[in-house]
Amino acid sequence: MSRSFRRTALAGAGVAALLAAGAGVVAYQSADGAPRLTVADPYIPLPATPGGMGAGYLTVRNEGGADRLVGVSSPAAGSVTLHRSTETTMEEVGAMEVPAKGVLDLARGGAHLMIMDWAKQPALGDELELDLQFAKAGRVVVKVPVKPLTYRPGS
């Protein structure tokens, strides 16, 4: 085998490997970079006091491009706001990032929803609607069960 033939064969193999690797990457991305969102494990613990504030927790999984949760509303409540907990307090935020190929986890002790001004006091077993508004994906409607105050997912 000549030296130039080996170089050509190696170069061709290298190009084929690069194309195959690139095809693998492209297979996991949407053609337009749009987010592909799913919502898992939503729940609202029963508020501790009648008419009191409630919290909402859920996980947003994204198999596509980056997005942002920019708002939440519910026909069951007058106000739903986005919050995050810090070491000493809780603060309202205007939006939450949903990374490309990533997860936004709203969980106890971290990012969460604050639900106020209930239209009707929630009861155990109720399913309440949350309308999640994303910057790119638009509106996603989720039915969220009301669980006992002490509920922990997976328990």
trRosetta pair geometry for C-beta under 8 A, 3 or more apart (Angstrom, degrees):
i j d omega theta_ij theta_ji phi_ij phi_ji
1 5 5.4 -119 -175 80 87 128
1 6 5.8 95 135 -56 119 95
2 5 4.5 96 60 4 84 103
2 6 7.1 -149 95 -5 46 85
3 6 5.8 -54 -151 35 33 111
3 7 6.5 34 153 -18 66 105
4 7 5.6 -50 -147 36 35 113
4 8 6.3 36 154 -19 65 106
5 8 5.7 -56 -149 38 31 111
5 9 6.2 31 153 -19 66 107
6 9 5.7 -55 -145 38 30 111
6 10 6.2 29 157 -17 66 107
7 10 5.8 -56 -145 39 29 109
7 11 6.1 29 156 -19 65 108
8 11 5.7 -54 -145 37 29 111
8 12 6.2 31 154 -19 63 107
9 12 5.7 -55 -148 37 29 112
9 13 6.3 30 153 -19 64 106
10 13 5.6 -53 -146 36 32 111
10 14 6.3 35 153 -21 64 105
11 14 5.6 -53 -150 35 32 113
11 15 6.4 31 153 -18 65 104
12 15 5.8 -53 -147 36 32 110
12 16 6.3 33 153 -19 65 106
13 16 5.6 -54 -148 37 32 113
13 17 6.4 34 152 -21 65 104
14 17 5.7 -53 -148 34 31 111
14 18 6.5 30 154 -17 64 105
15 18 5.7 -54 -149 37 32 111
15 19 6.3 31 154 -18 65 106
16 19 5.8 -56 -147 38 30 110
16 20 6.3 30 154 -19 65 107
17 20 5.8 -55 -146 37 30 110
17 21 6.3 29 155 -18 65 106
18 21 5.8 -54 -145 37 30 109
18 22 6.2 30 155 -18 65 108
19 22 5.6 -55 -145 39 31 112
19 23 6.2 34 155 -23 65 105
20 23 5.7 -51 -147 33 30 113
20 24 6.7 35 151 -22 62 102
21 24 5.7 -53 -156 30 34 114
21 25 6.8 31 150 -17 65 102
22 25 5.7 -53 -152 34 37 110
22 26 6.2 32 154 -16 69 108
23 26 5.7 -55 -143 40 32 110
23 27 6.3 43 154 -32 64 103
24 27 5.8 -49 -151 23 29 116
24 28 7.5 15 156 -10 58 104
25 28 6.4 -71 -167 36 34 102
25 29 6.9 12 150 -7 69 114
26 29 5.9 -70 -147 42 39 102
28 63 7.6 -115 -174 -179 79 87
28 101 7.3 39 149 -99 118 122
29 33 6.8 -10 177 -96 109 56
29 64 7.1 94 -153 -142 55 61
29 65 7.3 59 -156 -59 93 82
30 33 6.3 -152 74 -43 91 8
30 34 4.9 -64 97 48 151 79
30 36 6.1 147 -49 -39 128 113
30 64 4.5 3 -5 -130 121 113
30 65 6.6 -89 43 -13 108 94
32 65 8.0 -89 107 -5 60 139
33 64 7.1 121 175 170 32 95
33 65 3.8 61 170 -64 71 149
34 64 5.4 -24 98 164 53 149
34 65 5.7 137 76 30 3 113
34 136 6.4 -171 -146 152 72 124
34 137 7.4 115 176 -88 93 73
35 62 5.4 -53 -156 -146 98 112
35 64 4.5 154 -147 77 24 113
35 65 5.3 -93 -64 69 57 65
35 66 6.8 -63 -79 107 104 12
35 67 3.8 -21 -51 -36 157 125
35 98 6.6 56 -137 102 144 125
35 100 7.6 -124 -102 -104 79 66
35 134 6.9 -104 67 157 151 147
35 136 5.4 121 8 84 111 123
35 137 4.8 -73 75 -56 118 110
36 62 6.6 122 64 -162 56 57
36 63 4.3 -45 79 65 117 90
36 64 3.6 112 -1 -24 82 113
37 60 5.8 -21 -156 -170 109 98
37 61 7.0 142 -153 77 54 49
37 62 5.5 -20 -95 -98 70 74
37 64 7.6 -72 -38 31 59 107
37 67 6.7 -61 -59 41 123 153
37 98 6.8 0 -102 165 116 157
37 134 6.7 -178 -21 -54 161 165
37 137 5.2 -2 7 -113 129 171
37 140 6.3 -88 100 -70 131 156
38 60 7.5 155 78 -156 39 51
38 61 4.9 -14 60 60 91 101
38 63 7.7 34 -1 -8 103 105
39 42 6.1 20 152 -46 113 115
39 58 5.5 -1 -170 169 102 130
39 59 7.0 146 -159 78 53 51
39 60 5.7 -24 -100 -100 73 66
39 61 7.8 -176 -84 19 23 75
39 132 7.1 155 -77 5 142 153
39 140 6.4 145 -26 141 127 135
39 142 5.0 -65 97 -98 158 133
40 58 7.1 146 72 -172 39 80
40 59 4.7 -27 65 67 90 105
40 61 6.3 32 0 -11 116 113
41 57 7.6 -43 125 122 93 92
41 58 6.2 159 87 -139 67 55
41 59 5.3 39 48 12 109 106
41 153 5.1 30 -163 -125 127 147
42 56 7.2 -6 -164 -175 93 95
42 57 7.0 164 -146 91 48 53
42 58 3.8 -3 -98 -96 78 113
42 130 7.1 -151 -163 30 145 134
42 142 5.4 127 -41 157 166 131
42 143 7.7 148 75 90 138 39
42 144 4.2 -91 137 -113 121 92
42 145 7.4 129 100 22 82 68
43 56 7.7 178 93 -150 35 59
43 57 5.8 -11 60 62 76 95
43 58 7.5 153 14 -73 51 72
43 144 6.3 169 -106 -173 19 91
43 145 5.7 -28 -118 70 78 81
43 146 7.6 121 -167 -119 74 18
43 147 4.7 2 -171 -3 125 127
43 151 6.3 -105 151 110 151 140
43 153 7.0 178 10 -71 135 94
44 54 5.6 31 -174 160 110 129
44 55 6.9 168 -145 84 68 47
44 56 5.1 -28 -94 -100 89 74
44 57 7.6 163 -86 20 40 71
44 115 6.8 -11 -136 15 128 152
44 122 6.7 -37 109 152 133 171
44 128 6.2 -2 10 38 149 129
44 144 5.4 81 -19 135 101 120
44 145 7.3 -164 30 98 79 36
44 146 5.1 -38 77 -106 99 65
44 147 6.9 151 70 19 43 77
45 54 7.0 -174 71 -158 66 89
45 55 6.2 15 35 57 100 96
45 57 8.0 41 -18 5 89 114
45 146 7.7 60 178 -162 9 66
45 147 5.8 -48 -103 75 51 86
45 148 7.0 -20 -146 111 80 32
45 149 4.8 77 174 -127 113 43
45 150 7.7 118 -140 -6 122 20
45 151 5.9 -169 -103 39 88 101
46 54 7.8 -72 -172 -121 18 114
46 122 6.5 -151 -126 102 68 104
46 123 7.5 15 -121 -153 115 24
46 124 5.8 -34 -70 -71 134 77
46 146 5.6 77 -79 171 74 104
46 147 6.9 -126 -22 87 80 36
46 148 6.0 -30 11 -134 116 29
46 149 5.2 -76 61 -54 85 76
47 50 7.4 123 95 -100 115 19
47 51 7.7 -137 109 59 150 18
47 52 4.5 173 170 73 124 92
47 53 6.5 165 -128 86 121 29
47 54 4.4 -86 -69 -80 101 88
47 118 7.8 -119 -4 -43 150 140
47 121 7.8 -109 48 -153 122 81
47 122 6.8 109 4 48 98 106
47 149 7.9 7 149 -94 4 103
48 52 6.0 -41 61 73 71 154
48 149 5.9 76 -83 -118 75 144
49 52 3.7 87 66 -31 90 134
50 121 5.5 -20 -151 -122 85 140
51 118 6.4 -138 -127 36 48 114
51 121 6.4 -58 -58 -91 57 101
53 114 5.9 -18 -173 -169 122 93
53 115 6.7 141 -168 72 66 53
53 116 5.2 -26 -110 -90 85 83
54 77 7.8 -122 43 -93 116 142
54 114 7.6 142 79 -163 45 46
54 115 4.2 -25 69 65 95 110
54 116 7.7 -175 27 -68 70 40
54 118 7.4 70 -5 -68 122 113
54 122 6.9 37 -76 24 159 137
55 108 7.8 83 126 -97 152 73
55 112 5.2 -8 -166 162 108 133
55 113 6.4 133 -168 75 54 62
55 114 6.3 -28 -105 -102 65 51
55 115 6.9 -167 -80 13 13 92
56 72 7.7 -155 68 153 149 159
56 80 7.2 3 10 -148 141 115
56 106 7.0 11 111 131 72 140
56 112 6.6 150 67 -179 52 80
56 113 3.5 -15 54 60 106 122
56 114 7.9 -126 16 -43 85 12
56 115 5.7 82 -28 -34 107 118
56 130 6.3 120 -162 -87 158 150
56 144 6.4 0 -142 179 110 165
57 106 5.0 -165 -141 114 54 88
57 107 5.5 71 -150 -106 121 39
57 108 6.7 -32 -87 -40 146 66
57 112 5.9 -36 -85 -127 76 94
57 113 7.4 -149 -58 23 35 90
57 153 7.8 -132 115 -31 131 119
58 106 5.3 23 48 52 59 114
58 130 7.9 -158 -18 68 149 154
58 142 6.8 32 -119 154 163 165
58 144 7.1 -87 -66 -108 122 118
59 103 6.2 -17 -171 -166 99 109
59 104 7.2 160 -159 83 50 54
59 105 5.2 -7 -114 -113 87 70
59 106 7.1 -154 -76 30 41 69
59 107 7.9 22 -73 -55 87 98
60 69 6.8 174 -11 -59 165 125
60 98 5.4 -63 112 -118 130 123
60 103 6.8 151 80 -159 56 56
60 104 4.2 4 53 54 108 102
60 105 7.9 -143 31 -68 65 34
60 106 7.8 54 -7 -7 92 99
60 132 7.6 171 -89 -179 128 161
61 103 5.5 -20 -105 -105 63 84
62 65 7.9 -82 168 74 120 23
62 66 7.5 67 147 -113 157 34
62 67 6.5 -170 -118 23 140 106
62 98 5.0 126 -46 157 142 105
62 99 6.7 175 58 80 137 46
62 100 6.5 -108 122 -131 125 26
62 101 6.6 -81 101 -45 87 11
62 102 5.7 5 54 57 110 56
62 103 7.0 -169 17 -80 82 35
62 104 7.6 57 -19 -6 113 90
63 101 6.7 36 -141 -108 34 57
64 67 8.0 48 83 -27 100 110
64 100 6.8 -79 119 -139 40 79
64 101 7.8 -174 46 -58 8 59
65 100 5.0 -29 -147 -107 36 110
65 136 7.4 -53 91 106 106 168
66 97 7.1 -26 -166 -167 108 94
66 98 6.7 152 -162 87 57 65
66 99 5.7 -35 -112 -148 93 36
66 100 4.3 -60 -51 -42 72 85
67 98 4.4 -11 69 63 84 117
67 134 4.9 10 164 -177 129 120
67 135 5.9 179 -167 50 74 89
67 136 4.7 -117 -116 38 98 108
67 137 5.4 5 -132 -11 157 103
68 95 4.7 17 169 173 120 125
68 96 6.7 155 -162 75 72 37
68 97 5.7 -39 -106 -105 81 46
68 98 6.3 -170 -89 13 24 84
68 134 6.6 146 76 -157 43 69
68 135 4.4 37 52 -6 95 125
68 136 7.7 96 25 -1 69 86
69 72 7.3 9 174 -50 110 96
69 82 6.8 145 113 -99 110 140
69 95 6.3 161 81 -162 53 67
69 96 4.5 -5 53 56 107 94
69 98 6.1 94 -28 -37 85 110
69 104 6.4 172 -13 137 126 170
69 132 6.2 -54 -136 -169 104 104
69 133 7.3 104 -163 75 60 52
69 134 5.8 -45 -98 -99 50 73
70 94 7.4 -8 -150 150 68 75
70 95 4.7 -16 -107 -109 61 106
70 133 5.4 -69 68 107 86 97
70 134 6.6 118 9 -138 89 22
70 135 5.2 100 -31 -61 128 80
71 82 7.5 -110 -110 -24 34 114
71 95 7.9 -42 -40 -96 59 75
71 132 8.0 153 90 -162 50 42
71 133 4.2 -2 64 52 90 125
72 80 4.3 -83 106 117 99 124
72 81 7.5 -168 53 -85 100 9
72 82 6.7 123 7 -59 111 84
72 113 5.7 -52 72 -125 162 127
72 130 5.8 -14 -167 -173 111 102
72 131 6.7 149 -159 76 55 55
72 132 5.6 -17 -105 -105 87 57
72 133 6.8 -156 -75 14 37 83
73 80 5.7 174 -110 36 26 115
73 130 7.8 149 78 -159 33 56
73 131 4.9 -18 64 59 81 110
73 133 7.4 41 3 -23 93 115
74 77 4.6 42 73 32 115 94
74 80 5.3 88 0 -35 102 136
74 115 6.8 -1 28 -133 146 114
74 128 6.2 24 -165 160 135 108
74 129 5.8 157 -144 91 82 69
74 130 5.2 -38 -84 -104 107 54
74 131 6.5 176 -81 10 47 82
75 119 6.9 -22 146 -12 61 154
75 129 5.7 27 28 63 98 122
76 115 7.9 2 98 -171 101 130
76 118 6.5 -22 156 -147 79 74
76 119 5.4 -123 -157 26 38 110
76 120 7.1 -75 -150 41 81 81
76 122 7.1 52 172 -74 133 103
76 128 4.4 -62 8 -148 165 111
76 129 6.4 146 -13 43 107 72
77 80 5.7 97 86 -53 132 90
77 115 4.8 -106 -100 -171 169 93
77 116 6.3 107 -175 65 116 33
77 117 5.7 108 -172 77 72 71
77 118 5.5 -38 -103 -100 78 46
77 119 6.5 -114 -70 -14 27 82
77 128 7.9 47 -21 -176 100 138
78 116 6.4 -57 65 103 92 75
78 117 2.9 -39 35 105 120 136
78 118 7.7 -72 0 -21 84 12
78 119 7.3 139 -43 -60 73 72
79 114 7.9 -12 121 107 96 88
79 115 7.4 157 92 -155 60 40
79 116 4.5 -11 67 62 106 99
79 117 5.3 75 13 27 90 118
80 113 5.6 -5 -172 -176 98 115
80 114 7.1 163 -153 80 48 49
80 115 5.2 -6 -105 -104 84 72
80 116 7.7 180 -77 23 40 68
80 130 6.9 155 -147 -135 169 95
81 92 5.3 -34 158 -131 131 112
81 113 7.1 147 74 -159 37 64
81 114 4.9 -14 59 57 90 101
81 116 7.7 8 5 7 101 111
82 92 6.7 98 77 -161 60 68
82 93 5.0 -69 111 68 107 83
82 94 7.2 26 59 136 125 3
82 95 7.0 82 61 -102 165 14
82 96 5.8 -152 -166 -27 140 109
82 111 7.4 -12 -173 -166 89 97
82 113 6.5 -40 -101 -105 48 64
82 114 8.0 -136 -50 17 3 84
83 90 5.3 19 177 174 127 104
83 91 6.6 159 -151 83 78 31
83 92 5.5 -50 -95 -98 77 49
83 93 6.7 141 -117 10 23 84
83 111 7.1 160 92 -152 49 51
83 112 5.6 -23 70 68 96 76
83 113 7.1 132 21 -124 89 15
83 114 5.1 59 -15 -23 132 109
84 90 7.2 178 90 -153 32 66
84 91 6.2 -18 60 61 77 80
84 93 5.6 34 -2 -19 105 130
84 96 7.8 142 -59 -99 112 112
84 110 6.6 -29 -148 171 78 54
84 111 4.7 -25 -101 -95 85 68
84 112 7.5 139 -98 18 37 66
85 89 7.6 -164 -151 107 60 32
85 90 5.1 -34 -102 -101 67 80
85 109 5.7 -104 60 -175 152 35
85 110 5.9 -99 37 -103 102 15
85 111 7.7 -132 12 -59 73 28
85 112 7.3 32 -24 10 98 110
86 89 5.5 9 51 56 105 67
86 90 7.3 -175 15 -88 74 28
86 91 6.5 30 -15 0 113 109
90 114 8.0 113 149 -64 137 130
92 114 7.6 -75 -96 24 91 134
93 96 6.4 88 100 -66 133 80
93 111 7.9 -48 30 -128 139 98
95 135 7.4 32 -145 -47 138 116
96 104 5.7 107 132 -152 117 134
96 106 7.9 69 128 -75 174 100
96 111 5.9 96 -123 -158 143 146
97 104 7.0 -180 95 -92 48 113
98 102 6.9 172 173 81 53 96
98 103 7.9 -50 -150 -174 74 14
98 104 4.6 -67 -102 -28 77 124
98 134 7.1 -31 15 -132 143 119
99 102 3.1 21 77 36 104 149
99 103 7.5 -14 46 29 97 34
99 104 7.7 149 9 -57 70 79
104 111 7.2 -68 180 90 88 153
105 110 6.9 29 103 92 92 147
105 111 7.0 122 90 53 54 109
106 110 7.3 -158 -146 94 36 96
106 111 4.9 -85 -111 108 67 89
106 112 5.0 121 -175 -104 94 44
106 113 6.3 29 -178 -18 150 81
107 110 5.2 34 64 41 80 114
107 111 7.3 52 27 58 59 67
107 112 7.1 -106 57 -77 16 94
108 112 7.2 47 -92 -76 33 137
108 152 7.8 -63 8 -115 142 85
113 130 7.3 -1 -173 -136 178 141
115 118 7.4 58 141 -77 102 81
118 121 5.8 91 111 -90 149 37
118 122 6.4 -121 -137 -20 140 82
122 126 5.0 -136 -157 53 83 146
122 128 6.3 -49 -108 -51 125 131
122 146 4.6 176 163 -98 122 152
123 126 5.2 106 57 -30 67 112
123 146 6.6 122 85 85 29 150
124 146 5.8 -136 -117 108 29 102
124 147 7.3 41 -135 -147 80 18
124 148 6.5 17 -113 -71 120 64
125 145 7.1 -35 -144 -160 25 98
125 146 6.5 -28 35 64 24 93
126 145 7.3 148 85 -152 45 52
126 146 4.5 30 54 11 88 126
127 143 4.8 13 171 178 117 103
127 144 6.7 148 -160 68 64 33
127 145 5.4 -33 -99 -91 75 60
127 146 7.5 -135 -76 -3 29 78
128 143 7.4 150 73 -157 28 56
128 144 5.2 -33 66 65 81 92
128 146 6.6 70 -10 -49 108 97
129 141 6.2 -20 -161 -166 104 98
129 142 7.3 141 -155 76 53 46
129 143 6.1 -33 -95 -100 63 60
129 144 7.4 145 -106 16 12 86
130 141 7.5 156 82 -155 47 50
130 142 4.9 -17 62 63 95 98
130 144 5.3 37 -6 -13 113 130
131 139 5.8 -18 -174 -159 97 107
131 140 7.6 151 -161 75 49 41
131 141 5.5 -19 -106 -102 71 73
131 142 7.9 -180 -83 22 26 71
132 139 7.0 141 77 -156 51 51
132 140 4.5 -19 64 63 106 93
132 141 7.6 -169 22 -79 75 23
132 142 6.3 38 -11 -3 111 114
133 138 7.3 -52 -147 179 63 35
133 139 5.6 -21 -101 -96 68 69
134 137 3.9 17 80 50 141 95
134 138 6.2 -8 59 33 87 19
134 139 7.7 -172 21 -72 75 21
134 140 6.6 37 -9 -5 113 108
137 140 6.5 6 123 -43 121 111
147 151 3.6 -20 140 -9 128 167
148 151 4.8 130 61 -42 74 93
151 155 7.2 -179 -163 56 53 117
152 155 4.4 64 71 -9 92 132
